[in-house]
């Protein structure tokens, strides 16, 4: 029986490991990167938040005490929409991928640039009418809880449009 030297054994082992490594790398095909489409409700919530931020900024630029209740309701809608978005992001992420920090959330109404001129009652009424008319189209395919919120916001906007039609 022929004895194998330690050097020959190590060299053979190293070649075997190298061969297995190369064979393993060659047989593994790269997986294609598939981008998952964004969740439609998350996209809608972001759109609703952006619209509400613009509306709140318009009411703030009007600077009328008579419009304060209108602005307050829009701010309440905005707060609820942001809460729903945050909850949705928290429920859809794992602990390893935390949701955005408060610093990276959408800007607050105060960070939204103010319009260059004060809005008129007519422009606010038109804004409310357009927003209320848009809400029914946004209900398709959303969860019942979000549909209820959107419908409530639309009803409030319709009531605002009616109230703004009358002299304040």
Buried (B, 14 or more C-beta within 10 A) or exposed (E): EEEEEEEEEEEEEEEEEEEEEEEEEEEEEEEEEEEEEEEEBBEBBBEBBBBBBBBBBBBBBBEBEEBEEBBEBBBEBBEBBBEBBBEBBEEEEEEEEEBEEEEEBBEEBEEBEEBEEEBEBEBBBBBBBEBBEBBEEBBEEBEEEBBEBBBEBBEBBBBBBEBBEEEE
